[in-house]
Amino acid sequence: MRIKSPKDFWAGALFGGLGLFVAVYAALEYQYGTAVRMGPGYFPTWIGAMVAVLGLILVIRSLRLDGPPLPRIALRPTLLILIGAIAFGYLLKPLGLVAATVLAVLVSAFGGHEFRWREATVLALVLAIFSVGVFVYALGLPFPLWPEALE
């Protein structure tokens, strides 16, 4: 058996493994319930199972249909986007939503090959304003807006 589409194969393996993990974990750790009276494990179990089936379909498809080879992983963008997301999580409470959002966007944008300070700064500010409007004012979530020293 030969893999004809490595891109589909690895995407399917990732979806299948992640979906199977979520389905099994949710089924074992949360009360399942019934279709009429759903428990907290009902929805994640079914979503995980559907993602696992999607992964299986992709793996089978990769064995039957020709596809492109797996592209080389670009480490710089991948790492900077990951660092930006992690930094947002760690900096949200001490710096507030505005500063954490701006820093996360700037760090993530720095990973792109067409990085421009002016565009990234405008995007960061617009996203910060949008985040404050949606999450703090519209949804009423208790995020700090500014660093603790400024409040």
N, C-alpha and C positions, 0 to 999 in steps of 0.2 A: 504494500500500500504506500503510495507516494503522495506527499502533500503538494498539490498543484497551486494553491494560493496561500502562501505563508502568512500574509496579512490577515486573511479571514480566519486562518487556523488559530493564531495567537489571540486575536480578538475573541473568538469563540471560547478558547480555553480560559481566558480571563473572565468573561461573562459567566461561563458555566461554573467555574470555581467559586466566584464571588456569590452568584445566585444560590448555589448549593449551600454555601456556608451560612448565608442569611436565612434561608429556609429552614435548615436544620437547627440553627441557633434559636430562631424565633419559636420553632415548634417545641424545643426542649426547655427553654427558659421562661416562656410566657404562656399564660392560659389561652388555649386555642378557641374554645367556644363553639358555636354553631353558626350556620349561615343566617339564621334568624336572630340569634343573640351572640354577636361577634365579641370575642375576647381580644385582649391587646396583642395576641400572637397571630390572629387570623389574617389580617392584612399583610404584615411583613412575610408571613409564611408563603402566601400565594404570590406576592410580588417576587420574592426570591426564587420560587419555583418557576415562574414565567421567565425570569431572566436566565435561569439555568437552561430551560428549554430553548430559548433563543441562542444561547451559547452552543448547545448541542447542534442546532440547525446550522450555525455558522461553521462548526467543525466538519460536519458532513458535507456541507457545500464546498469547503476548502479541499476536500479529497476528490471532488467530482469536476469542479470548474476551474479553469485556468485563471490566475489572477496575478497582480503585481507582486514583486518581491517585497520583503519587509524592508522599509527604509531605515537608514541609519538614524539612531536616536540623537537628537540635538540636545546635548547635555546643558549648555548654558541657559537656554530658555526654560527648559524643564526645571532646573535647579532654582533659578530666580523666581519663577512663578510659585514653586513650592515654598521657598523662603518667604515670599510675600504673603502667602496664605497663612503660614505658621506665625509670622510676625504679627499679622492682624489679630490672630487669636490671643497671643501673649500681650499685645500692647493695647487692646481694647479697654481694659479696666484702668490701667495707670494713665494712659494718654487721652482716653475718650474716643468716641466714634469718629469725630472729624479728623483728628490727627492720625489715628490708626488706619482709616480708609485712605487718606492721602498717601501715607507711607507705603501701604500695601500696593496701591496702584502704581506708584513711582518705581518701586523695586521690581514689580512684575513687568512693567513696560520696559525697563532697562534690559530685559532679556530679549527683546525683539531686535531684529537686524536693522530696522528703520527707526530707531529710537530718536525722538526729538523732544528736548526739554519743554518747549512751549506747549506742544500738543499734549504731552503726558501730564503737565501741570493743569491744563484746562480740563482734561478728562478727569483727573483726580479731584479737582474742586467740584465739578458738576456731579460726579458720583457721590462725593461726600454730602453735598446739599440734598441730592435725591435720597440718599440713605437716611439722613436725619428726617426728611419729610415723611418718608414711608414708615420707617421702623419706630421712630420716636413719637411723631405727631399723629400719623394715621393709625398705626397699630398700637400705640401706647406702650411699647416695650421700654423697660427701665435701663436703657443704655446711658452711661455718662457721656455728655457731649464733649467736654473739655477735660484737660488734665485736672487731677484732684486739687492742685494748688490754685487753679484759676476759679474754681467754683465756690 
